[in-house]
Structure formats: C-alpha cells, structure tokens
Amino acid sequence: MTDSASEASEKEPAFVENDAHRTRLPYDRGGVPIYIAIAWAAFIVTYIVVMSVVALPDLRAWLGR
C-alpha cells in the first residue's frame, strides 16, 4: 500500500447534513432482482390455484350448496 492510499482523503464525505447543496448518496437505482420477482409471482399463482382447488370445494360443501 502506498502512502497516498493510507492518507485521509481530501474529498468531501459522501453524506453531509447541509442545506446549501444537494446530498449525493452512492446508491444505485435499487429494485428487486428478477429471480425474486419470478419466485414471488410463482408463489402467488400457486397459492391461488391451490386455494381454488382445495378450499373452494370445501367451502361449497360446508355452505351446503
């Protein structure tokens, strides 16, 4: 490691509470990874299918229709 790398940086810190200028935070756009979104959608679809196959006939029998 060089001396310049171990010295304190003279740049402005990433987060400074100050109303004089806009605070820049080093975050990306964010969001949900596509594989999480697909898994969540598959879970919702599976839940709806299972509830309609299992619970709906049971509910109809319980209500006497």
N, C-alpha and C positions, 0 to 999 in steps of 0.2 A: 504494500500500500504506500502511496506517495504522501508527502507532507501536505500537499494541497487537498488531497481527498480526506484527510483526517481533520483539517481545519474547519471551523464553523463556516457555513455558507453565508455569503453576504446578500443572498436573495431575500425577498420578503417572504415571511412564512405563508403557508397555504391558507390558513384561516386566521383572520384578524378581525376582531369586532371593531368596525369603524363605519360610520355613516358617510364618510367622504367619498368612498369608492365602492364599487361592486365587489363582493367577496366571491372569489373563484374557488369552487370546491372540485378536487380532482376525481370526480366520479364519471363513469360512463353513462350511457343512456339508460341502463338498467333493463328491467324486464324479466320475464320468466323464460327459462330455457325451453326449447321446443319439445324435448323429450318429457319434461314435467307437464307441459300443456297437453300433450297427447295422452299421457298416463291419466291425467285428471279427467279429460273428456271421455276416455275409455271407462273410467270408474263410474262416471255419471250415467253413461249409456247402459252399462252393465247393471247398475242399480235400478234404473227404470225398467229394464227388461225383466229382471228377477222379481221385482215387486209386482209387475203386471202378471207374471206367470204364477207366482206363489200366493201373493196376498189378495189379489183381486178375486179369484175364485173362492177363497176362504171367506172373504168379506161378503160376497154374494150369498154363500151358504149360511152365513151367520145371520144375515138380514132376512133370510127366507125368501129370496127372490129367485 
